């Protein structure tokens, strides 16, 4: 049932504050201001490495988690696409955790990688949205997301719920490994707790986001730029647009465009710059200026202060609430999803069932 919404995708975008709140709720104790992982079957202190493996949007969630796990838990992290990981000869160390991320829990490549890692003696865990799935049955440990059934082929709420679990795990492992003290833990729990409200505020920008869809719908190519944990979000933005609007789009690490992609810039290529105010803001803005200097048409996603500092207006920006860097990929996922959605609606594509795609990819 789509409720009052025209598509399942839009309904699922709007469910995010609720389902992310539910997912975080299974890890956070807001009163004690602590993060706890129920039933953990390994000691985070003893982990030599975490290998994150997934496909598609779930792979981008894994890429974002790499920044968090390195920063907060100081664990060496490897991230790979399941179909690549499985068919090379990855060197796995003793005491390694292999973590498989999947909405469906049935993706053939991810499942094959899980079976391989298990046979190699790794500890296996999975973040899945379907509790009765094959991956949930076969892994040593399951971290469920509580997104509820996701019908739209383009993943939205499953992605942000995966991020919610990964953020909670990163903090919990950081505490267990002695890198986060009680005060810092309390502060981070408050950040996580506020994410659902910040996501609700982000949803209020829907009309502003929609006002940019006409420009995008006329484009042949679109670029998305971001830095740090918002770089994988740029990749996710490009994937979302490709999947449902059939417009060619690419995501790049903002610092990388001068190494080639800047040659693509002209007034017909919209460039979406994801630049929350934070430690990487100035660097991202200097990359944005390189694009503007070459005639690029930029849409800046930032907070009020970030947008004002660049003298930009509603016509060439999308305003988000001010957020802590840990929260930004979850909050900025919303305008990224809405931009793809409204562009696809203008193009008249089948948003919930895009051509050539299936919800669950069960062939390798
Ligand atoms: O069920 P999974 O999370 O394992 O699926 C992985 C990908 O097939 C999936 O994320 C795909 O890329 C989506 N269509 C993205 O919107």
Boltz pocket constraint, residues with backbone or C-beta under 6 A from the ligand:
constraints:
  - pocket:
      binder: B
      contacts: [[A, 55], [A, 56], [A, 57], [A, 58], [A, 59], [A, 101], [A, 102], [A, 103], [A, 104], [A, 105], [A, 106], [A, 107], [A, 110], [A, 153], [A, 154], [A, 155], [A, 156], [A, 243], [A, 357], [A, 358], [A, 359], [A, 360], [A, 361]]
      max_distance: 6.0
